[in-house]
Structure formats: C-alpha cells, structure tokens
Amino acid sequence: MPPRPTPEASPNLRAWQRKALVSYLRRPAEDFLAVATPGAGKTTFALRIAAELLADGTVDAVTVVAPTEHLKVQWATAAGRVGIQLDPMFRNSDVHSSADFHGAVLTYAQVGMAPDVHRRRTMTRKTLVILDEIHHAGDSRSWGDGVKAAFEPAVRRLMLTGTPFRSDDNPIPFVEYERGSDGLPRSRADAVYGYSDALADGVVRPVIFLAYSGETRWRTSAGDELAARLGEPMTQDLVAQAWRTALDPRGDWMPQVLRAADARLRVKRAGGMPDAGGLVIASDQQSARAYAKLLHDITGEKATVVLSDDAGASGKIAEFSASEDRWLVAVRMVSEGVDIPRLAVGVYATSASTPLYFAQAIGRFVRARRPGETATVFLPSVPHLLGLASEMEVQRDHVLGEPKKREGFDDELLERAQRNEQASGELEKQFEALSATAELDQVIFDGASFGTPVGTGTPEEEEYLGLPGLLTPDQVSMLLSKRQAEQVAAESRHRATAVAEQPAAPRQAAPTTAGERRVVLRRQLNALVAAHHHRTGLPHGKIHAELRRRCGGPPSAQATIEQLEERIATLQTL
C-alpha cells in the first residue's frame, strides 16, 4: 500500500470548495451530494475530501466511478498529483486492487456488469466511493441497481454532479429526495455552487450565444417540397425537419456558420487567447466527418475528429488539449467531464435538445483560466435551444413524478434520433434536405436577447464576431447594450429621413412583420433593462428573471409580442 497522502499537498481551494469542505467535515455522514457548475473544480474538491479521510484513517481505500473510459485516466492523473494512487486499468476480472494503489477508477457500465465484484472490494476495506456525475447512475436499471448494490457497504459516499436533474423518473442512488410544496420529491444537495455564482467569482467564463436562423427547404417522403424559416413558430415535426435540414453538411447553413465560428476563433486568438480552440458537437459520425472536411476547406488546416467508438479517442483528446490546433469535431466523447480549458468557441451542430445534454455540452467552454476570457457558442435559432441558452444560470433539481411536458422540441421522434449515434433512424428517412441558408438572428447573453438590425437586409454579423477577445461579464453586457442602442438610434434616424424625403407618402407602420416587431420589442426591453441596471446596480439577468416571475412566460428570446409588451409596461412602472 502506498503512503497515505497529506491534505497539505492539495492545491489551494476556492471559496466554495472551502465552505463545502467545512460543511462536510463538521457533519460526518455516509452520503454527501455536491452540485457545482462544470468548470468549478469538483474533482479538486473530491480529492481533498479523499486526502482528509485517508490521512485520518476514516477510510483505507478510494473508489471513483466516472461516466467514460477517458475520464478514468483523467481522474487517476489528477489524483496522482495530490499523492493518491488510483488504478484506471482495473478490470472486473482482477477481483482485488494492486497493493501499489489506494484504490481504482471504474465506469458506471463496469460496475453495472459486475456489482458483486465491487461489493466484495468495498467490504474488504473501509472505502470512500466518489460517484462522479452521479445522475448517470440512473441511465439504466442495471446501472442504478448495480451502483446501489456495489457501494451500499461503503463507509462514505461522495456524489458529484454539475447537472443533478434527469428527464425521467429513474431515482438516482444514494441521493436524498425531499417533497416540495407541490408534493413532488426533489433531489436535495448538501453543497451547491451554480453558474451565476461561479461567474460572479470569475471561476467560469461568460458565454455569448450567437443564434442563426435562415431559410430551409426539404422534400418529404411523399414527394412534397416544404420551406420554413428556422426559428419561426411551427409544429414540432416541422421544427425537427427544418433543424435537421440546417445541420445537413451539404447545404449552405453549416458552411456559413462554420465560417463565422472560425472568424470568431481568429479574433480570440489575436486578442489575448493565442491558443484558443474550437469544438463542433455533431449528431452522428457521418456528419462529424463531413463537418471536419468543411473546416479543412475553410481554414486550410486539418480538424481533429473524435468518435466514441474510436479506440484512440482518449489519446486524441489529450493530444488536442495539449496542442494549439484550431478545431476539434466530436459526437459524444466531449459532451461531459472532459477537460480542455482552451476551448473558447463552440458550434452546437446536434439535434440533442434535453436540458441535461445542453448544459453538459456548454460546460465544455466555461472553464476560466485567466481574467477576461469569454466563450462564444453558435447554435441554430430553435425556440427550445434559445430558452436553454437564456437560462444558463438556472439551477435545476431532479423531480420524481413530474409530468413530462414536451418543451418545444423534445418530441419522441427526435429523442430516438439523438440516441442513435449513426443518425440513420426514422427522422432521416422521413424527409430529404434540399437547401438551407444561414443568417444571424439574435445574440443571447445573461438572459437577454439582442436582436439583429431590422430592415437592413444583412445583419451586422461582423460586429458580434469582432467583439474583443478578453472581456469581463459587465463589459460584455455593457458593450452589447451599447451596440444595440446605437442600432436602434440608427434605425430611428433612417425612418425619420425616409419620412422627411417623402412627405406626401402615407406613414408606414414599422415594423411590418411579426418577426420584425418581436426584434424591436426585444430591443426596447433590453434598453429598459439596461437603464434599470444603471439605476439599481442589479444584474441584467436578475432583472429579466424578476420580469418573468411577475409576468410569466419564457425567456425574451422565445417570448411572444404580447409577453414582451407586458414586460416593457411592467418595467416602466418599477
């Protein structure tokens, strides 16, 4: 057995980690759930707990359970830095851990296949079990039952997650549930550190979302040709087909968005992040390879492609992380837990739309290294995604027995398609993508939606792509508000000039379409929110959240004309 680690060898803890550590040590308990936003330092916190318990003899061994094989190596490497030796190569057939290690790192699938093996290991020595991204223990009955059976005898269990919620009723093992005012059981965390807290502390980067709309055309299985503008209100089936048409690498939408994303990456590299990297999250392997080819055509450089069934996937991720290469294209390998701190630009080119998947995907871009770093994520202008982007700061719990509402786009057809990594399922058979074009629709930051200019024909995309590479959250908010105010003023001058030059013409109602009206109202709302922020000092996101609490409805990126008008009227009375 290697020597016991000393807690003093651990790195300095952040404020939330120290607070959670004190809470843990003051109230010894078998089970402890720590919820912290991706990038906040859950691994460092857990390893400090492990070092403390090993040092004082509370436990003699440590077992870590992680979602993927790649994360096993990542955990073992991090543990080794603080003097805890964990075996990432342990196999179920080994039965006992080598005397060279304090314990082992496993996957949930590995535990689910042989829970009795790991139960015996747990009973042999006083064991601390660290369950990383514990919500995965509910992914299947065998995983949940296996984790519960294997680690019930553990002296201590420490559960970690950045997203303690699921879209099903599968209970998460060892997590405590408490009934809320509505009578439904909700997961209860012992320590919570959300994205908004981490953003205020400078622990994570602010994320700017650039949502792209555009005209899409496709042919149904019956031979009918349909066309729709991405982001406009329509049925779930039409949204699904318009979305998939936009993501088709043979159309114009993806090349245009990838070109814009690479332009943003170049700005970041030239403006303070010389090693900034980009990540394209694809729906399936075929699309991933096609996107990589498009990036090669755009940049002249080869993109790294990582597929989940690629034997060398972990090595490719590690190599990309240590390099200064520009682009990584992946299907699911980097959607959760993988640490590539230099990722600063993302393209959400997948049909996956659950809050869990979205939060974990965006978590790949938020890890801060130095003050002023920001992240930019490009995504389709789909109502459900816009809502998720507007609610980055919302802390969700796992609720059992909650009616499962189809929020915007999570229809059963798409859920089946997104689970199928080959993306050759029913959805693709129902239609044939014909064409798609991309236009910047709106910019989302801190819960606010900043629309592009109305009636100019071409959105001022370059302004947003050229935002400075290093900005604080307040500077981002101030700059976006200022640019939008300038656009509104320019539009007003343009209308005034048009009226002056044609005095005999009847006054035009502007804007003329519902889409333009929503853009104008979003701008008016954001301008009022900015003014309220300057008067009160309240963050923009909190002002928007209060308006939603008073008036109801979705984030402003999704709100109807009536809802926006109600919020404007409410804010004018505050």
N, C-alpha and C positions, 0 to 999 in steps of 0.2 A: 504494500500500500504506500503510495507517495505521501510526503509530509502534508499535514493539514495546512491550508492557506491561512494567511493572516489578513484580516479585513483592511489593515492599514495599506496593503499593497493595491487595493482597489482604487480606481480613479476617483477624483473629486465628484461628489454628487451634486446634481442640480437641486433647486429648492424643492420641487415637487417630490423628487426621489428621497430627499432627507426627511420630508414630512411623512411620506408613506412608510419609510423605514422605521421612524419613531413609532408610528401607529402600529406597525407590525410587531415590534419588539415589546411594546407596552402591553399588548393584548395577544399573548400567545394563543393561537388557535390552529386547529388542524387545517382549515381551509381559509384562503385569503385570495380575493379577486381584485386585481389591479387593472383598471381600464385607463389606457393612455394613448393619445393620438399617435399614428405612425410617425416615426422620427423623433419621438420624445425621449427615448432611451429606456425602453422596457427591459432589454437584455442586461444593461448595466445594473439596473435596479435588482433584477432577479439574481444576478451573480453575486451582488453584495450580500443579499439575504443568505445565499448558499454559503458564502465565506464565513459569515457570522455564525451560522448554525453548525458548520463543520468545526470551526475554531473552538466553540464552547462545548462540543461533544453532544449537542442535541441530536445531530444526525451523523451517521458514519458514511453515507453514500448519497449520491445525487443522480437522479434520472431526469433527463429532459425529453419531452415529447414535442416534436415540431411537425408542421404540415408536409414538408417536402424533403427529399434526399439532399438537395442543395443546402437547405437550412441546417441540416445536421452538421455539415462541415463548418458552416458559419458559426454555429453555437460552440462547437469544440474549439475553434480558433479563438473566439472571444473569451471562453473560459480559461484557456491556457495562459492568456495574458495576465490573469489575476491569480495564477497558481492552482487552478482547479483543472485536473486532467480528466477529460471525458472522451470516451471511445466512440467515434462516429461510425466505425465499421462493425459494430456489434451486430450479430445476426441471431435470429431466434434459435438456431441450432447450437449456439455457443453455450447456452444454459447459464454459465457463470461469467462475470466480468473478469478481465485480466487483473492481476494484482498491481499492474502498472497504472491503473486508473482509479479515480474516485467514483466513477460511475460511467454511464453510457448515454448516448443521444439516440432516440428512436423516432420513428414516424407513427402517426395515428394508424395508418394502414398496417404497419408492422405489429403494433400492439393488438389490433383487431384480429389478426391472423392467429395469434398465439397468446391470448391473455393469461393462460395458466402459467406459461413460462415466466412471464414478467411478474405475476403474483408471487411465485416462489422466490424470485430475485428480491422482490420488495420485502418479503417476510424474513429473508436471511439476515439483512442488516437494517438498522434504523435509517430510513430513507426519506429524503426530501424529493418530491416529484414536482418538477416545473412543467406545467402544461401551457405551451406557447400557442397563442391564437386558439384558445380553448373552445371557441364557437365551432371549430372543425370537428370536435368530438360528437356533435350532433348531425354530422353529414350523412351518416347511415346508422342503422340499428346496431350493426356489428361493431362499428367504431365506438359508439356510445356505451354499449354494454361491455365491450372489451376494456375500455378505459376504466369503467367503474369496477369491474371485476379485478383487473390487474392491480389497481392502486388504492383500493379500499384499505389495505393494511398499512399504508404509508404513515409515518409519524407526522409529516407535514405535507400539504399540497399547496402550491402557489400557482394560481391561474393568471394568465396574462392575455390581454386582447386589446386591439385598437378599435374593434367594432363588436361590442357584446350583443349583437342582435342577429336574428335569423329571419328568413321569410317563411318559416314553417313552425310547427308546434313541437318539434323534437326538443325535449328538455336537454340542457347542457349539464353533463355530470359534474357534481360537487359544487355547482353554482346555487346559491340560495335565492329563492323567489319569494317576494312579498306581495300581498294583494293590495292593489291601488284603490282609489276612490270608486273606480268603475267595477271593482270586484275581480279584475283580471290579475293573475300573478305576473309580476315583473322581476327581472333579474336585479339583484342588489349587489353593488360593488363596494368594496372596503376602501378603495382609493381611486379617485377619478381625476384625470388631467386631460381636459378637452382641447380641441384645436384652437379655439378662441383664446384660452389661457396660454397655450404654448406660443401663439402668435404674438400676444402681448409681451411675453417674456423674451421674444427673439429666438426661441428654440426651433421654430419651424419657419418656413418661407411663406410669404403671402402668395396666393395663386390667382393669376389673372386668366379667366376663361374667354377665349375667342370662339364664338359660336357662328358657324357658317350655314347659310341657307342655300337656295338655288333651285333651279327648275330640274325636275326629274321626269323621265319618260320610261315606261316599261310595257311589255306585252304580256297579257295574262295567258293562262293555259288554254283559254277558249279562243285566243287569237285577237282579243280586243286590245287596242293600244290606249293606255291611260297616261295622264300627265298630272303632276301636282307640284306645288312649291313646298319644299322641305320646311317644316316649322309652322305651316298654316294649319288651322283646326281641320281635322278629318277623322275618319274612323280608325280604330286600332289596326285593322288589316291594311288600310291604305298607308298609315304611318309606317308600318313594318316594311311594306314593299318600297315606299319612297326612300326609307332609310337604307335598306339593303342596296337599292339602285345607286344611291350616292356613294356607298362604300365599294362598289364594283371597280376594280383597278382598271378596267377597260374604258371607263367613262372619263369625263374631264374633272369631276369633283375632287377625287383623290389627288391627281397630279397638281391641281391648283392649290389645294390645302397643304400638301407636302412642300410645294414650292414656297408658300407663305411661312410654314413652320421652319424651313431651313433658313429663310431670310431672318426670322426672329432669332434663330440659333446663332447666326453670324453676328448679329448685333450684340448678343450677350457675350460672345467670345471676344469681341472687340472692345467691350465696355466694362471689363472688370472680372469676367469669368472665362479666362482663356481656355480652360479645359471643359467647358460646358458640353454636356451630351444630350442627345435627343432619343426618345423612345416612342415607337409606334406600337400600340397594342392592337393586334389583329384578331379577327374572329376565328380564323382557321389557318391551317398550314399553307394551303394553296394561295390564299390572299397574302399571307406573310411573305412568301417568296416573291409574289408579284409586286408588293409594296417595296421590297428591297431592290428589285430591278428598277422601279421608278426612281427611287432615291439615287441609285447609281447614275441614271441618266441625268438627273437634276444636278447632282453635286460633283460627279466625276470620281467619287470615292465609293468603295465597296462598303455596304452596311453589314453589320453582324446580325445573323438570323439565329434565333434560339427557339427550338421546338421542344415540347415537353417529352417527346419520346426519343429525343436525341441523346445518345449515351454520353456525349461530351458537353451537354448543356451547362453543367455547373462550371466546367473549365472555361467555356466561352464567356459566361457572365463575369467570372473573376478576371479574365483577361481584358474584357471590355472595361470593367470598373477601374483597372489599373492603368489603362491606356488613355490617350487623348483622342481616340476615334470619335467620329461625329454621331453616327446613328446606330441604334440597336432596334431590331424588329423582333417581336416575340408574340407568342399566342397566350400562354398562361404561366410560363415559368416565372415571370417577374411581377405577377399581379399582387403578390403578398410576401412581406417579410424580407425580400431580397434587398440588400443594402448597396445602392450605387449612388452615393451622395452627390456626384457631379451631374446627375440627370436634372435638367432645368427646363426642357421643352418636351411636351408630350403631344401625341396625336391619338385621340380616343377613336380608333377606327374599328370598333367592335360593336356587335349588336347586344352584348350583355348589358342589362339595364337595372339589375337589382341594386338597392342602396348599399348592400354589403360589398358587391363586386366593385361598384363605382368608388366607394370610399377607399378600398384597399388599392385600387389602381392609382388613384390620385395620390395616395400615400407614398408612392414611389418618387414623387417630385418635391415633397415638402421638407426634407431634411436639410436644415440650415448648417452651413459650415462657417460662414463669416457674416458680419452685419451687412445688410443691404441686398442680399441675394433674393431674387424673386423667381417664381416659376410661371410658365405660360403653357396652358393646355388648350389645344384646338379640338373642337368637338362638333358633331352635327347639331343643327338647330332643331332639336326634337324636344317637345314640351317636357317630357319626363326627365330628360337629362338636364335641361335648363333648371328645373326645380331642384335637382340634386346639387347642381353647381351653386345655386343660390343659398343652399342650406349646409354649406361645408361645416359651419360652426355648431350645428345641432347635435346634441348628444342623445343617442337612441339607446333604449334598453330592449332586451328580448322579452316579448309579451306572449304568454301562452293563452290560447283560446281566443285570440283576436280574430275577428272576421277578416279574411284575406281579400282586400279590395284590389282590383286591378288598377293600380295607379298609373294611368296614362298609357303605359306601353307594355306592362308585364303580362301580356296575354300568354295563354298556354302554348300557343304555336311557337312564339319566339323563345319561350323558356326551353322548349325542346331543342330548338335550333342552336341556342347558345351553349347547351350542354354537349352538343355534338361537335367535337373539335374539327372534324373533317368538313363541316359545313356543307354536307351534301344531302341534307334532310328535306323534309316536306316543304319548307318555305321556299327553297331554291327551285323546287320543281313546279311551283305554282305560277311563276312568272319569269320573264326574261328581261333583264336590264337592257335598255336601249341607249340612254344618254343621261348625263347629269352635268350641270354647271354649278360652280361654287361662288357665293358672294358673302362677304362678311355681313352678318345680320345684327349682332349685338355683342357687347363686351360685358362680362359679369365679374364684379369684384365686391367682396364684403356684403353680399346680399343685394347689391344694387345692379340694375341693368342699364347700361349706357348704349343707346341705340345709335346706328349709323345715320348719316345725313339723309333727310327726306327730300326726294325730288331732284337729287344731283346726278342720278344715273349710275354713278360708280361710288361706292363707299370709300371714305378716306382711309383705306386699309393701311397705307404706309405709315400713317401717324401712330397707329397702335403697334405695328410691327417694329417701329423705331423707338419705342419707349426706352429710356435709359436702362442699361443692364443692371445697375445697382440702385435700389430704391427701398426706403422703409415703407411699412404699410400706410402710414399717414401721407407720405409723399405720393404713393400710388393713388390713393383716394383723392388727394388734392389735385393731382395732375389730370386724372380722368374727369373730375368735376369741372376743372378749368377748361379743358378742351371741349367738353360738351357745351358749356356756357358760350364759348366762342362760336361753336357751330350754330347754336340757337340764335345768337345775335346776327350771324352772317345770313341765316335764313330770313330773319325779320327784315334785314336791310334789303335782301333780294326781293321779297314780296312788296316792300314799300316802293322800291324802284319800279317794279313791274306795274304797280297801280298808278304811279305818277306818270309813267310813259304812255299809259292807255287810259286816260280819264273817262273816256266815253264807254269803255267796256264795263259790263256788269262785274261787280266784285265777286271774285271766285271764292268759293268755300274751300279753305285749305286746312288740312289735307283732304284729299278727295276719296281715299280708300280707308277701309277699317285698319289695314296694316299700317298705313302712314299715321293714322290717328293714334294708334297704340304707341308708336315710336315717339310722337310728340308728347303724349301724356306721360310716358316713362321719363322723358327729359324734364318735363315740368316737375314731376315728383322728385327726381334726383336733385334738381336745383333747390327745391324747398327743403329737402333733407340736408343738403349741404349748408344752407343758411341756418337751419335749426342746429346743426352740428357746431357751427361757429358761435352761436348764441349760448349753447348749453355745454359744449365740450363732450357730449355723448357721441360714441362711435356711430358711423353711418349704419352699420349692421344692426345695432340695438334700436335705432330709430325705426328702421324698416320692420324689425320684429315687433315693436310696440304697435305700429300701424296695423300689422296683420292680426295682432291679438285683439285690437279694438274693432277692426272692420271685417276680419275673416278673410278667407281666400288664400291662394297660393302666393309664392314669391312674385315680385313685379315682373320677372322675366316671363311668367306664364299668365299673369293677371289679365282679366278682360278689361274692356274700355270702362264699363260701369264700375268695376272694382278700383281701377286706377283713379277715376274721378272721385270716388268716395274717399280714398286715402288722401288725395290732394285737398279736398274740402276739410277733412279731419285735421290734417297737419296745419292748415291755415288758421285753425282755432286754437292751436296749442301755444 
